């Protein structure tokens, strides 16, 4: 009887976890966690599932998928190098203690890891995947409605209604940003991150594979088709440049797949013989088609850049670059309102050069940033404001550079290995004939492609979207493996 009650509670918590994924910084959760930034409401329901379902699952001899091995090793490495940092003479920074920073760094990694492990073990059947996808769609719809509503009201009235600001204060520690959509997230770039790491890849995959988590259609359109169109509009409304670039890379991959299909169809119609001349004609035809498609995509990219220049003041100097001044790259980045991030990245690269193997330990890179900032960085207002007037540590604002600076080349390699394993699992699912697995596999591929760029925008392990998407891919692979082979070679045992 008790087990049935606990299982029912875990089901409801899973439903609420997926539905509340869009909320990145809930004020009550932020106060409990003593943070003002990453405090996902879904983490509350994750904690319940972890305690009443995951831990008993492990204690009863439950198995973890083999895809979890690299990330578990990475976490072990991160803990070891961080503990080693305790015995190092770390530079002081204001009145911030190294111990509290270490606890914060390790706790964010633990949150991300639990999101992944719970997702990949809780989803154990195709039905659970389908229900989870339905919940993802509904939560994504809420993001779209609230985000586009923000933009419509702001452009229509020049401001937000008072009730909108009040409502946002209950769901986020941030405020509504004028002329940019932020959804339920702390800021517009976080909205773009959650769209690119979960929602848009899933909707793109469904539209390409013609799989839908829902039975009903609107004429020839699936629910995911409509969500994709309005989700892309929401991404544009966030005016996140990194987010847009990541999405364009995902679209480019989809276009490549479509181009391969198109070229094969054209070849099948134009060239029907199989003699030697036909082979050269086929090669020549492919070259022409590829060249034409490159021109088309270059034109699309140029139009997108023109749109951003027109509507985003930060992009007005996109085509203005001068080598006549000192530090031309940094000055160009600063003209695009991107200079501060580049300064932080260069600081992280310098820290990595000083600690190439072990890094400085999780949560400690901020203590080393002031002594690693390049000379030009001291002329930037944001850098000076945060250093002299801010109360917290500076952060790298890039997970790639943070991995290098805090865990060294070994930690970076381990984390990248895990991403590569997820990519290989995604490819295996994508070549499957069944649409559900094919869609999950393509989603995983798109997430990995998008993360190549998104990794330069987000530096927190606690953002759940990459972990959640990777967990769905891992769960899908485990289900497929269990259906096709009796020995479970893809799992680590008791």
Secondary structure per residue as TSV (DSSP state, phi and psi in degrees):
chain	resnum	aa	ss	phi	psi
A	1	X	-	360.0	-44.5
A	2	X	H	-63.2	-39.6
A	3	X	H	-63.8	-38.9
A	4	X	H	-64.1	-40.7
A	5	X	H	-64.8	-44.5
A	6	X	H	-64.5	-40.1
A	7	X	H	-64.3	-39.1
A	8	X	H	-66.5	-39.7
A	9	X	H	-63.1	-42.2
A	10	X	H	-64.5	-35.1
A	11	X	H	-64.6	-46.0
A	12	X	H	-65.3	-38.4
A	13	X	H	-65.9	-36.3
A	14	X	H	-64.6	-43.6
A	15	X	H	-58.8	-47.4
A	16	X	H	-69.0	-33.4
A	17	X	H	-59.4	-49.2
A	18	X	H	-67.0	-40.5
A	19	X	H	-68.5	-28.5
A	20	X	T	-97.1	6.9
A	21	X	T	-54.8	-35.7
A	22	X	T	-63.0	-19.9
A	23	X	-	-88.0	108.1
A	24	X	-	-92.3	-24.3
A	25	X	B	-144.2	66.4
A	26	X	-	-70.3	128.0
A	27	X	H	-54.9	-44.6
A	28	X	H	-63.9	-43.6
A	29	X	H	-64.1	-39.0
A	30	X	H	-62.3	-40.2
A	31	X	H	-67.2	-40.4
A	32	X	H	-65.1	-38.3
A	33	X	H	-86.7	-3.9
A	34	X	T	57.1	48.5
A	35	X	-	-141.9	154.4
A	36	X	S	-109.7	3.8
A	37	X	S	-118.9	-93.2
A	38	X	-	-80.4	105.8
A	39	X	B	-146.4	71.9
A	40	X	-	-65.9	133.7
A	41	X	T	-63.3	-31.1
A	42	X	H	-60.5	-22.4
A	43	X	H	-63.6	-27.9
A	44	X	H	-64.6	-47.6
A	45	X	H	-71.8	-30.9
A	46	X	H	-62.0	-42.2
A	47	X	H	-62.3	-39.3
A	48	X	H	-64.9	-47.3
A	49	X	H	-61.9	-39.4
A	50	X	I	-61.1	-41.5
A	51	X	I	-78.0	-42.9
A	52	X	I	-96.6	-12.1
A	53	X	I	-124.6	-52.2
A	54	X	I	-67.5	-48.2
A	55	X	H	-61.4	-46.3
A	56	X	H	-60.4	-36.3
A	57	X	H	-59.9	-43.5
A	58	X	H	-70.1	-42.9
A	59	X	H	-65.9	-27.9
A	60	X	T	-82.7	5.1
A	61	X	T	96.1	18.7
A	62	X	-	-62.2	151.3
A	63	X	-	-109.3	146.3
A	64	X	E	-99.7	142.1
A	65	X	E	-62.3	153.5
A	66	X	T	-63.7	-26.3
A	67	X	T	-62.6	-17.7
A	68	X	H	-82.3	-11.9
A	69	X	H	-60.2	-50.6
A	70	X	H	-59.7	-39.8
A	71	X	H	-73.4	-31.2
A	72	X	H	-67.1	-40.1
A	73	X	H	-65.6	-40.2
A	74	X	H	-60.1	-45.4
A	75	X	H	-62.5	-40.1
A	76	X	H	-62.7	-43.4
A	77	X	H	-61.6	-44.6
A	78	X	H	-61.1	-39.9
A	79	X	H	-65.4	-43.2
A	80	X	H	-64.5	-47.2
A	81	X	H	-69.0	-28.6
A	82	X	H	-72.9	-40.5
A	83	X	H	-65.1	-36.2
A	84	X	H	-63.9	-30.4
A	85	X	H	-67.8	-21.0
A	86	X	T	-62.1	-31.8
A	87	X	T	-90.0	5.5
A	88	X	S	-101.1	150.9
A	89	X	-	-82.0	88.5
A	90	X	-	-78.3	144.0
A	91	X	-	-66.4	142.9
A	92	X	-	-75.7	155.5
A	93	X	-	-145.6	106.6
A	94	X	T	51.5	-131.6
A	95	X	T	-111.3	23.0
A	96	X	-	-84.9	130.2
A	97	X	-	-86.3	144.0
A	98	X	H	-68.4	-33.1
A	99	X	H	-65.1	-44.6
A	100	X	H	-64.4	-35.7
A	101	X	H	-67.6	-38.9
A	102	X	H	-64.2	-45.3
A	103	X	H	-59.3	-42.2
A	104	X	H	-64.8	-43.3
A	105	X	H	-63.6	-44.7
A	106	X	H	-69.1	-36.3
A	107	X	H	-66.9	-38.4
A	108	X	H	-65.2	-39.0
A	109	X	H	-65.3	-39.3
A	110	X	H	-63.2	-40.6
A	111	X	H	-61.0	-48.1
A	112	X	H	-60.7	-43.8
A	113	X	H	-62.3	-42.2
A	114	X	H	-65.6	-39.1
A	115	X	H	-55.7	-44.7
A	116	X	H	-68.0	-49.3
A	117	X	H	-65.9	-41.7
A	118	X	H	-64.6	-43.3
A	119	X	H	-63.5	-46.2
A	120	X	H	-75.1	-16.3
A	121	X	H	-101.6	-31.3
A	122	X	H	-72.0	-36.6
A	123	X	-	-80.6	108.5
A	124	X	-	-125.8	-2.0
A	125	X	S	-139.6	162.4
A	126	X	H	-63.1	-34.3
A	127	X	H	-63.6	-40.8
A	128	X	H	-66.1	-37.8
A	129	X	H	-61.0	-45.5
A	130	X	H	-63.6	-44.2
A	131	X	H	-63.7	-40.9
A	132	X	H	-60.9	-40.7
A	133	X	H	-65.4	-37.6
A	134	X	H	-61.9	-42.9
A	135	X	H	-65.1	-38.5
A	136	X	H	-59.7	-42.0
A	137	X	H	-62.0	-45.5
A	138	X	H	-67.5	-40.8
A	139	X	H	-66.7	-35.4
A	140	X	H	-65.3	-36.7
A	141	X	H	-62.9	-39.6
A	142	X	H	-62.2	-40.6
A	143	X	H	-59.2	-47.2
A	144	X	H	-62.2	-47.8
A	145	X	H	-62.5	-45.6
A	146	X	H	-70.1	-38.8
A	147	X	H	-69.1	-50.1
A	148	X	H	-67.4	-29.7
A	149	X	H	-63.9	-40.0
A	150	X	H	-58.9	-47.9
A	151	X	H	-65.4	-43.6
A	152	X	H	-62.0	-45.1
A	153	X	H	-67.9	-42.3
A	154	X	H	-65.4	-43.1
A	155	X	H	-75.1	-28.1
A	156	X	H	-78.1	-36.5
A	157	X	H	-113.5	-12.5
A	158	X	S	85.2	-3.0
A	159	X	S	-157.3	-175.4
A	160	X	-	-106.6	152.6
A	161	X	-	-66.1	150.6
A	162	X	H	-59.1	-39.6
A	163	X	H	-66.5	-26.6
A	164	X	H	-69.8	-41.8
A	165	X	H	-63.5	-40.2
A	166	X	H	-65.4	-45.2
A	167	X	H	-60.9	-43.1
A	168	X	H	-63.3	-32.4
A	169	X	H	-68.2	-23.3
A	170	X	H	-81.8	-23.7
A	171	X	H	-109.9	-9.6
A	172	X	-	-149.5	146.6
A	173	X	S	-78.2	-11.1
A	174	X	S	-91.7	178.2
A	175	X	-	-117.9	163.4
A	176	X	-	-65.2	133.6
A	177	X	-	-94.2	130.5
A	178	X	T	-67.4	134.2
A	179	X	T	68.0	10.4
A	180	X	S	-141.5	140.2
A	181	X	-	-82.5	136.4
A	182	X	-	-122.2	-5.4
A	183	X	T	60.1	-136.6
A	184	X	T	-96.3	7.7
A	185	X	S	-89.2	172.6
A	186	X	S	-67.1	-38.1
A	187	X	S	-152.3	165.5
A	188	X	H	-57.4	-38.1
A	189	X	H	-65.9	-30.2
A	190	X	H	-71.9	-35.4
A	191	X	H	-60.8	-45.4
A	192	X	H	-62.0	-38.2
A	193	X	H	-63.7	-46.4
A	194	X	H	-67.7	-34.8
A	195	X	I	-65.0	-43.7
A	196	X	I	-76.5	-25.6
A	197	X	I	-95.4	-4.8
A	198	X	I	-146.3	-61.8
A	199	X	I	-71.5	-56.0
A	200	X	H	-63.7	-41.5
A	201	X	H	-59.4	-39.1
A	202	X	H	-67.5	-44.4
A	203	X	H	-67.7	-37.3
A	204	X	H	-63.0	-44.3
A	205	X	H	-63.4	-41.6
A	206	X	H	-65.9	-41.7
A	207	X	H	-65.8	-37.7
A	208	X	H	-72.9	-44.3
A	209	X	H	-85.8	-9.3
A	210	X	T	61.4	34.1
A	211	X	-	-99.2	141.8
A	212	X	-	-134.9	140.2
A	213	X	S	-76.9	-9.1
A	214	X	S	-115.5	150.9
A	215	X	S	-82.6	-35.3
A	216	X	-	-81.7	148.5
A	217	X	-	-126.4	157.1
A	218	X	B	-105.6	98.3
A	219	X	T	59.3	-118.1
A	220	X	T	-97.3	2.6
A	221	X	B	-97.8	137.0
A	222	X	-	-84.2	162.3
A	223	X	H	-58.9	-39.0
A	224	X	H	-66.3	-29.9
A	225	X	H	-62.5	-46.0
A	226	X	H	-67.1	-40.5
A	227	X	H	-62.8	-36.4
A	228	X	H	-62.6	-47.0
A	229	X	H	-61.8	-50.4
A	230	X	H	-75.6	-26.5
A	231	X	H	-67.5	-39.4
A	232	X	H	-64.5	-38.3
A	233	X	H	-63.8	-38.4
A	234	X	H	-64.0	-41.6
A	235	X	H	-60.5	-43.5
A	236	X	H	-61.7	-38.9
A	237	X	H	-69.0	-19.5
A	238	X	H	-75.6	-20.2
A	239	X	T	53.4	37.0
A	240	X	-	-89.4	114.5
A	241	X	H	-69.9	-41.3
A	242	X	H	-64.4	-42.0
A	243	X	H	-62.3	-41.9
A	244	X	H	-65.8	-41.9
A	245	X	H	-62.8	-41.1
A	246	X	H	-62.5	-42.1
A	247	X	H	-67.4	-37.1
A	248	X	H	-64.8	-34.9
A	249	X	H	-65.2	-40.9
A	250	X	H	-64.0	-42.4
A	251	X	H	-62.7	-38.7
A	252	X	H	-60.1	-40.3
A	253	X	H	-65.2	-42.2
A	254	X	H	-61.9	-41.6
A	255	X	H	-64.2	-35.9
A	256	X	H	-62.1	-44.9
A	257	X	H	-61.3	-43.0
A	258	X	H	-66.2	-37.7
A	259	X	H	-64.9	-39.0
A	260	X	H	-61.1	-44.1
A	261	X	H	-63.9	-41.6
A	262	X	H	-64.8	-45.9
A	263	X	H	-62.3	-40.3
A	264	X	H	-64.7	-39.0
A	265	X	H	-67.0	-40.6
A	266	X	H	-65.5	-42.6
A	267	X	H	-61.3	-40.8
A	268	X	H	-64.6	-30.4
A	269	X	H	-86.6	-38.9
A	270	X	H	-82.2	-40.8
A	271	X	-	-114.4	117.0
A	272	X	-	-114.9	-22.2
A	273	X	-	-84.7	168.3
A	274	X	-	-124.9	21.2
A	275	X	S	-80.1	-177.8
A	276	X	H	-63.9	-38.8
A	277	X	H	-62.3	-39.7
A	278	X	H	-61.0	-36.7
A	279	X	H	-63.9	-42.9
A	280	X	H	-69.4	-35.8
A	281	X	H	-63.6	-38.3
A	282	X	H	-64.7	-43.5
A	283	X	H	-62.9	-44.9
A	284	X	H	-63.6	-40.9
A	285	X	H	-64.4	-41.1
A	286	X	H	-62.5	-41.6
A	287	X	H	-61.3	-43.4
A	288	X	H	-64.2	-46.1
A	289	X	H	-63.9	-42.8
A	290	X	H	-63.0	-41.9
A	291	X	H	-62.7	-43.5
A	292	X	H	-64.4	-40.6
A	293	X	H	-67.1	-36.5
A	294	X	H	-62.8	-41.7
A	295	X	H	-61.5	-42.7
A	296	X	H	-62.1	-46.4
A	297	X	H	-69.4	-35.1
A	298	X	H	-63.2	-38.7
A	299	X	H	-64.5	-40.1
A	300	X	H	-64.0	-43.4
A	301	X	H	-61.1	-41.8
A	302	X	H	-63.7	-40.8
A	303	X	H	-64.4	-41.5
A	304	X	H	-61.7	-43.0
A	305	X	H	-63.8	-38.1
A	306	X	H	-64.8	-38.4
A	307	X	H	-62.9	-43.9
A	308	X	H	-66.0	-38.9
A	309	X	H	-62.5	-36.2
A	310	X	H	-70.5	-40.0
A	311	X	H	-106.2	-16.2
A	312	X	-	-114.9	108.8
A	313	X	G	-57.8	-25.1
A	314	X	G	-67.2	-17.8
A	315	X	G	-101.5	7.1
A	316	X	T	-65.9	-25.6
A	317	X	T	-101.1	22.7
A	318	X	T	-57.1	-40.6
A	319	X	T	-101.1	21.2
A	320	X	-	-114.3	109.9
A	321	X	-	-139.0	130.1
A	322	X	-	-125.9	132.7
A	323	X	S	-96.6	2.1
A	324	X	S	-79.5	-19.6
A	325	X	S	-95.4	164.1
A	326	X	S	-72.9	151.0
A	327	X	S	49.6	56.6
A	328	X	H	-62.4	-36.7
A	329	X	H	-68.4	-43.7
A	330	X	H	-65.9	-38.6
A	331	X	H	-67.9	-38.0
A	332	X	H	-65.2	-43.8
A	333	X	H	-62.4	-38.2
A	334	X	H	-67.7	-34.2
A	335	X	H	-65.9	-25.2
A	336	X	T	-92.4	12.1
A	337	X	T	58.1	41.1
A	338	X	-	-130.2	2.7
A	339	X	H	-65.0	-39.0
A	340	X	H	-61.0	-44.1
A	341	X	H	-61.5	-42.8
A	342	X	H	-63.6	-36.0
A	343	X	H	-63.9	-42.8
A	344	X	H	-65.2	-39.9
A	345	X	H	-64.2	-42.7
A	346	X	H	-63.6	-36.9
A	347	X	H	-63.9	-43.0
A	348	X	H	-63.8	-37.6
A	349	X	H	-65.4	-38.0
A	350	X	H	-66.8	-40.8
A	351	X	H	-62.4	-42.4
A	352	X	H	-60.4	-39.0
A	353	X	H	-62.9	-31.0
A	354	X	H	-82.0	-27.3
A	355	X	S	-131.4	65.9
A	356	X	T	-68.8	-29.9
A	357	X	T	-94.1	-49.2
A	358	X	T	-98.1	-24.6
A	359	X	-	74.3	-175.5
A	360	X	S	-97.0	-6.3
A	361	X	-	101.8	149.1
A	362	X	T	-62.5	133.5
A	363	X	T	83.1	-1.3
A	364	X	-	-107.8	-4.8
A	365	X	H	-63.4	-29.5
A	366	X	H	-61.9	-27.4
A	367	X	H	-69.8	-24.1
A	368	X	H	-98.4	-11.4
A	369	X	H	-64.0	-45.9
A	370	X	G	-54.4	-37.9
A	371	X	G	-83.3	-3.0
A	372	X	G	-113.6	0.3
A	373	X	-	-72.8	134.2
A	374	X	-	-67.8	160.7
A	375	X	G	-57.8	-41.5
A	376	X	G	-64.3	-27.8
A	377	X	G	-61.3	-28.2
A	378	X	G	-73.4	-8.5
A	379	X	G	-90.9	-6.3
A	380	X	-	-87.6	133.7
A	381	X	H	-62.0	-45.6
A	382	X	H	-61.5	-42.2
A	383	X	H	-62.5	-47.6
A	384	X	H	-66.2	-37.9
A	385	X	H	-64.1	-45.7
A	386	X	H	-67.8	-36.4
A	387	X	H	-73.0	-42.8
A	388	X	H	-96.6	-22.4
A	389	X	T	-121.7	-15.7
A	390	X	-	-78.1	155.3
A	391	X	S	-102.0	-10.0
A	392	X	S	-111.3	174.9
A	393	X	-	-73.6	148.3
A	394	X	-	-71.6	150.6
A	395	X	-	-123.3	164.8
A	396	X	-	-77.4	-29.3
A	397	X	S	63.8	27.1
A	398	X	-	-157.9	123.4
A	399	X	H	-68.4	-33.4
A	400	X	H	-61.7	-50.2
A	401	X	H	-71.0	-30.7
A	402	X	H	-66.0	-41.4
A	403	X	H	-58.8	-43.7
A	404	X	H	-65.1	-45.9
A	405	X	H	-72.3	-35.8
A	406	X	H	-96.1	-26.9
A	407	X	H	-122.5	-0.3
A	408	X	H	74.3	-177.3
A	409	X	H	-67.2	-30.1
A	410	X	H	-67.5	-47.8
A	411	X	H	-63.4	-41.2
A	412	X	H	-59.9	-43.8
A	413	X	H	-64.8	-39.7
A	414	X	H	-66.1	-44.2
A	415	X	H	-65.4	-41.4
A	416	X	H	-65.9	-34.7
A	417	X	H	-61.6	-42.0
A	418	X	H	-61.5	-44.6
A	419	X	H	-61.2	-39.1
A	420	X	H	-65.6	-39.6
A	421	X	H	-63.4	-41.2
A	422	X	H	-63.0	-39.3
A	423	X	H	-63.5	-44.8
A	424	X	H	-63.2	-41.0
A	425	X	H	-63.4	-37.8
A	426	X	H	-65.3	-42.5
A	427	X	H	-62.7	-41.6
A	428	X	H	-61.3	-40.1
A	429	X	H	-69.0	-36.6
A	430	X	H	-66.1	-32.1
A	431	X	T	-81.9	-2.6
A	432	X	S	-72.1	146.0
A	433	X	S	-76.2	-31.7
A	434	X	S	-68.8	131.7
A	435	X	H	-63.5	-36.7
A	436	X	H	-60.1	-50.6
A	437	X	H	-66.4	-37.1
A	438	X	H	-62.4	-42.3
A	439	X	H	-66.9	-42.6
A	440	X	H	-62.8	-41.1
A	441	X	H	-63.8	-45.3
A	442	X	H	-65.5	-37.5
A	443	X	H	-58.4	-45.0
A	444	X	H	-61.9	-41.2
A	445	X	H	-62.3	-45.1
A	446	X	H	-65.6	-37.9
A	447	X	H	-62.6	-43.5
A	448	X	H	-63.7	-39.7
A	449	X	H	-64.6	-46.2
A	450	X	H	-64.2	-33.6
A	451	X	H	-70.5	-22.6
A	452	X	H	-56.1	-36.0
A	453	X	H	-93.0	-43.7
A	454	X	H	-60.7	-25.4
A	455	X	T	-64.0	-14.8
A	456	X	T	-91.2	-0.7
A	457	X	T	-114.2	-35.0
A	458	X	-	-113.1	138.4
A	459	X	-	-124.0	10.4
A	460	X	-	-102.5	135.8
A	461	X	T	-74.8	-17.3
A	462	X	T	-81.5	-11.4
A	463	X	-	-66.1	120.7
A	464	X	-	-82.0	-8.5
A	465	X	H	-71.5	-43.6
A	466	X	H	-62.4	-44.0
A	467	X	H	-64.4	-41.1
A	468	X	H	-66.6	-45.5
A	469	X	H	-64.1	-42.6
A	470	X	H	-63.2	-35.2
A	471	X	H	-65.4	-39.0
A	472	X	H	-65.3	-41.8
A	473	X	H	-62.0	-46.1
A	474	X	H	-62.1	-42.9
A	475	X	H	-63.5	-43.5
A	476	X	H	-61.0	-41.0
A	477	X	H	-65.0	-41.0
A	478	X	H	-64.4	-40.8
A	479	X	H	-64.9	-44.9
A	480	X	H	-62.5	-42.1
A	481	X	H	-63.8	-41.1
A	482	X	H	-67.6	-25.6
A	483	X	H	-82.4	-25.2
A	484	X	H	-104.0	-15.2
A	485	X	-	-143.5	136.2
A	486	X	S	-74.5	-45.0
A	487	X	S	-73.7	132.9
A	488	X	-	-87.4	82.6
A	489	X	T	-83.9	-8.7
A	490	X	T	-94.9	14.1
A	491	X	E	-126.9	151.7
A	492	X	E	-99.0	139.8
A	493	X	-	-92.7	-159.5
A	494	X	-	-65.4	360.0
